[in-house]
Amino acid sequence: MRQSKISRSCKAPKSKDIAMPTIEGTDQVAIETPKVESLDLKLEIVVIPISDVDRAKSFYADMGWRLDADFAEGDDFRVMQFTPPGSPTSIIFGKNVTAAVPGSAQGLYLIVSDIAAARDDLLRRGVAVGEIFHGGSVHNGADEPYLFGSLRVSGPDPDHGSYRSFASFHDPDGNGWLLQEVTTRLPGRIDSDVTSFASVADLRSAMWRAALAHGEHEKRMGGKHDENWPDWYAAYMVAEQSGAPLPV
């Protein structure tokens, strides 16, 4: 029988042409487990339990969130989707979209680069945002629990540490939201080779922080103008976002 072209082209190479790894101290061949790349799993939607669809729609629209969808099927079903500015994740609420009790969603975090500016913006929009606070690691107390504990100390974190300053508010049903200021990510949270900013506001805030840090850099260099400031800005902004050591 004539051999097919496919089988002839797929002949196994001779063993002498392949360097097979062996287990040290034996003549056994080590079998390497192939690395499997993980698939992307992007968090797309968070469902918010509400009691009045139109009231919730008005609240989230007044906050400046983008209305993506408003679908209804008769009187028994309605679903609405909003997306916060600069967020890759959206929220959904409506009628007969969740069995959760209205107002039971708590600890919903909105990450901001400037918590004072974010709070002021929400106050201008009529949202009752609490005072900016920080805390330690006391997880049993009279204050409303959040990720870092149950003891809320008035004012932003004294050291202005990333992840450490908060402000909270609720929607009309009592679902609890927290603003959290994040300026420098913990190491490993962001791909150091990929830097992006979700909005003009985030980019502007990052550039202001780089400008202030660069001013201190020039002082350390004797007060002379740094002609390579664009390179320094770029390195600082990438390092800040990825959690890498900041340039000095």
N, C-alpha and C positions, 0 to 999 in steps of 0.2 A: 504494500500500500504506500502511495506516495505521501511523504510528509508534508503537512500544510506549511504555508509561509509563516503563519503565526507561531507554530510550535518551533520552527527552526529559528525564528528571531528571539525566542524566549528561552533558549537553552541556559541551564544553570551554569554559572561560572565555575571554573575549577577551584577546588578547595585551597590550592596553594596561592590563589589570587586574592583570598579573603583573610584578613587578620581577625580571627575569632577570639574574643576575650575569654580568659579562663579564670577559674576560681583559684586563688593563691594556695599553693600547697597540694593541689590536686590536678588531675587531668580533665576535670569536668568543665564543660563549656558553660559560661555564665550567660544566662538569658536576660537581656535588657528589656525592661518594660517600656514600651513606647510612651512618650509623653503625649497626653491628650490635652489639646487646648480647650479651655473652658469657654462656653458660649456666653454671649452677653445676656444679662438679665436686667433690663432697665425698669426701675420702679416708675410706673406710668401714672397710676391713679391711687388716691386715698379717698375712701368713701366717708362722707360726713353725715351723721344722722340728724335730721332736722324735722320740725313739725309743720312748718309753713313754708312752702316752696317760694312763693313770691316775696315773702319777707326776707328769706335768706338770699334770694337773688338780688334784692335791693341792697342788702348789707355788703355783699362781696363785690357788687358792681361799684358801690360808692367808695370802696377801698382802692379802686383803680385796677382790679383784676380783670383779665380778658375773658369775655364770655365766648366760649368755643362752641357750645351746643345747647339747645333747648328743644328736646323732643318729647312728644306726648302721644299716647295711644288711648283715645277715649278719656274717661274719667278715672281710670284705674291705674294709669302708669304715666309718670313724667320723670325725665332725667335731665339734669343740667350739669354742664362742665365749665369750670372756671380755672384759669391758670394765673398764679401770682406773677408779677413782672420779673423777668429774668429766670424763672424757674422751669426746669425740664419736667417737673412733676405737676400734675393737675389734681383738682378735687372734683368729686362728683357728689351730688345730692339730689333728692327728688322724692317722688311718691312711689312707694313699693320698690325701692332699690336696696334696702337693707332692713334687717330685723333688729338692728341695734336701737337702743333707747335714745331719743333725741337729747342731745347735750352730753352724751356719754363719751364722746371723743375728747381726750385730754392729752396734754403734752405734745401738741403739734408744733413742730419747730420751723420757724422762718429765719433763715440765715441772712444776716445783713452785714455790710462792711462798716457801717457807721450807725450805731444804735441810736444816738441822739437825733440824727437827721431822719432816720426811719420812724422813730416815735413821733417827732414833730409833724411829719407828713401825715401819719394816721390821725393825729389829733386835729389837724386842719380838715380832715375828711369826716370828722365827727365821730371817730372811734374812741371809746373810753379806754385809753391805754394807761396802765398803772405806771408808777414811778420806776425809773431804772434802778436795778438792784444787782447785787452780787452775793455770794455766799461761800460757805466752805463745804464740809462733808457731813453736816448734821442731818441725818435721815429720819429723825423723829422729832417733830415739833408742831407748833400751831399753824405755821404757814402752809400754804398749798404746796404739795410736793412737786418737785421737778427733778430733772436728771441729776443735779448736783446736790440735792438734799431738800430739807424742809425749813431751813433757816435763811431768811432773806435779809440782807443788810442793805440799807438804803445807799443809793449812789452807785456809779460804775465801779468796776474793779480798780483799786488804787493804783495798780501797776499797769492797768489797761491791757491785761493779758488776753490773748485770743481765747475764745470760748468761755470767758468768765463774766461777761456782763449781759444782763437780760432785762426784758420788760414783758408784761403779760397783758392779755385782753381776752374777751369772750365774745362769741357771736350771740345773736338774740336767743338762741336755744341753750346757751351755756357751754358750748364746745370751747375748750381752752386752747389758746394759742400762745406761743412764746417767741419773742424776738430774741435771737442770740447773735452777739457780735463775734464774727470770725474774720480775722485779718491774716493770720498765718496758720496754715494747715499743719496738723501733726505729720511727722515723716511717714511716707508710704501711702498717704491718702490720695495724692495726686501724682500722676505720671510725670516725672521730672522732665521728660522729653516733649510733653504736650502741655502748653499753657493757653488757657482761654479765659475770657471774662464774659459773664452772662449778660451784662448790660453796660451801657455807657456809664451809669452811676458807679458800678463796681470798678470799671477801668479808671475813672476819674479819681476815685478814692485811693486806688493802688498807686496812681501817679503822684498824688499829694503825699502819701506816706513815703514814697521813694524820694520825693523832693526834700522833705524834711530830713530824712536819713542822709541824703547826699550833702545837705548843708553841714551836718556834723562831720561828714567825711572830709569836706574841704577844709574845715577848721583843723582837723587832725593833720592835714597836709600843709599847714602853714597859712591857710586862708587864700591860697592861689586858686584862680579859676581852673576847673578841670575841663579841658577841651574834650576829653573822652566821656563826658557825662552821659551820652546816650547808651554807651556800652555798660556803664555802671548802673544806670536805671534799669536796663533790660535784665542784667544779672540779678539785681535786687528783686525785681518784680517776679521773676521766675522762681527764685529761691524762696521768697515769701510764700508763694502759692503752693509750692511743692513740699514745704517744710524742711528744705535744705538749709545749711548754715548761711546766714546773711553775710554779704560782703561788708567790710569795714573801711 
